[in-house]
C-alpha cells in the first residue's frame, strides 16, 4: 500500500511582489508562503513529509488550458519596465505582473504537476503544493484575481493525458469562485467541479451570474459543475460540513473520481479580510479527512488564497497533518447550518436533482426568490436583511494538539489467527477481578471462560484508548452482540458520556443501551424499522440490507455522519452482525469515514465467522484508503424515501440533518 505525503515548496516563488499602489492587490504578499513553511517546520510536519523538488512547466503543459497568444504575452513580462508592466496588467482584472512572475507562475504549475506525478506514480499517497501565484481565477486567455496560469485546471488535463485518468474531482474551498476552473470544464463530464464561494447575490467579486447555484454546466457537462453560493458572511464549521454531507459527498461518491484535486484556498477561514467567515482552521482537517476516502486516497491539495497570515498558516498545518494520517481534532459545538446556508443547500440540491441518482428522493421545492435576485439595500448604508456582522479583529483559539498514540491499532484475536501487519496483539492476561466483574455485571447469560477472556480483552482495548496508549482496536469475538453490550456498558460507566454505536446487522439493540442518554445508536439492517420518534436509537432499514452499496452510502453520508458529527462522541464502537452481507470496499468506506470522529478512537467488533473481513478492517483502522466503490447506481427509491421521512423527523433535534429552510424539503 502506497504511503507518504508529499510537500512541494520553493522559496523562489516568494520572489515577486506588487511594485505599485493597488489596494485590490496589496494583500497578495510573499509572506503568504513563508509563514506556511515556517509553521510546518515549527510543528514538525515538514520533516515528516516527502520533499519533492519543483520544476518549471513546459509550454505544452501550459497550453493544455491556456491559449498560445496569452502565453506569448506573459512570456514578454520579464523584459518589461515598470510602466510597461502596469500597462500590460490593466487589460486584466485584479492582478499584477512583476519581472519574475512568469518564472514563478511556471514553477507553480510545474510544482502542481510534480505533485500529480508523485501521487499517480505511486511514490506517495497524497500531498500538498505550496505555490504562488495561485491559479483558479485565470482563464484561457486572461490573468485574473492574482492568478496567472490555472495550476489545478492544467493538473486535471495533465492527469487525464498522461495517466489515463477517467474522472477528476476538483474541490474548491477558496472563498472566491474559481471561475477559471469552471470555464475550463463546464462542458466536460470527466471533471466534476465543486466550488463554494462568497457570492451575496452577485455583489461579491468576481460578481458573475455564472457563479450562482443554477449554473450546473453545459451540454455533456450538465450536472458536473456545482456552485454553492454563500449569500451572507460569517459562515461557520456547521455550514461547511453540511454542504459536504448533503451536496458534495453524495454526488462525489456517485461520480467516483480517480483523482481528487483541491483548490485549497484558506481565505474561507476565520479572520480573513476577504472572506469574513467564521470557520476555524481545524475544520480543514475534517474536510480533508472526508475527501481522503475518495479515489483510493489519491488527493493533491494546491494552495490558492488566504490573506490572514495566522489563520492561513494554521489551516495549512491542519490540512497537512491530516494528509499525514494524524487523528483529527474534536469537533465541538456543531449545531446545524444557518438559514442562509440552508437556502443555498436547498437550491443546489434542487438544481442538481435531474443529474444525480443520489438526489432523486429529494423533493423539488419551488425556487425561492432570494436565489435569483440581488438583495436590495433598504436605505443607503443599511446592511442587507439578516446579514451577519463579523468583526475585523476577530479572535479564535489556536487549533488543539492532535496526539497520535505510538501504537496505532491493537487486536484481540483467537490464538490460531495471525495478527495483521502493522497491528499489535493484546498480550496481557485479564486480571482475576476483571474476569469476575465481567462475569457478574457486564454479561447477560452464561459464557465460557474463553468468551469471558475475549470480553476482558475488549475492555482492555477501551482502557488503552482512554490512556492514549493506542488509537483504535479490533476484536474477533464469538458473540458480537455480547461484546458490543460489554463495550457499551463499560464505556458508559468508566470512559465517556458520549458513545457512538454503529451496528450493521439485524440483531436487536436492548433499550437500556440508550436509556441513560450516554449513547447514540445508529442501526442499519435489512429489517423494516419501527416508526420512530426522537431518541438515541436511530434504526434504518434497507430492503437488500447492507449489500445495497448505493443505499448504504446514502445513509452513511446523509444520516449517520451528520448525526455523528453533531453528537461529537468520545468513542466509536462499530459492530458488524453475523450474516451481514456487505462488500469489503463498502465496509472499509464506513470505517474510514468514521475515523474523523473521536480523534480516531474506534473499536471494531467482528463475529468469529467473519475472518475474511479481518484484513480489510485492520487496513482501514490503520488509515489505508478504502478501495473505490466505482460509480454508484441508483439506490432503492422506497428505501430513500423512508430515510427522508426519518431525517425530517429527526432534524427538529439534530441541526446537521437539515437540508432546507423551515417548511421546505430538499
Buried (B, 14 or more C-beta within 10 A) or exposed (E): EBBBBBBBBBEBBBBBBBEEEBEBBEBBBBEBBBBBBEBBEEBEBBEBBBEBEBBBBEEEBBBBBBBEEBBEBBEEBBEBEEEEBBEBBEEBBBBBBBBBBBBBBBBBBBBBBBBBBBBBEEBBBBBBBBBBBBBBBBBBEBBBBBBBBBBBBBBBBBBBEBBEBEBBBBBBBBBBBBBBBBBBBBBBBBBBBBBBBBBBBBEBBBEBEBBBBBBBBEEEBBBBBBBBBBBBBBBBBBBBBBBBBBBBBBBBBBBBBBBBBBBBBBBBBBBBEBBBBBBBBBBBBBBBBBBBBBBBBBBBBBBBBBBBBBBBBBBBBBBBBBBBBBBBBBBEEBEBBBEBBBBBBBBBBBBBBEBBBBBEBBBEBEBBEBBBEEBEEEEEEEEBEEBBEBEEEBEBEEBEEBEBBEBBBBBBBEEEEEBBEBBBBBEEEBEEEBBEBBBEEBBEEEBEEEBBBBBBBBBBBBBBBBEBEBBBBBBBBBBBBBBBBBBBBBBBEEBBEBBBBBBBBBBEBBEEBBEEEBBBBBBBBBBEBEEBEEBBBBBBBBEBBBBBBBBBBBBBBBBBBBBBBBBBBBBBBBBBBBEBEBBBBBBBBBBBBBBBBBBBBBBBBBBBEBBEBBEBBBBBBBBBBBBBBEBBEBBBEEBBEBBBEBBBBBBEEBBBBBBBBEEBBB
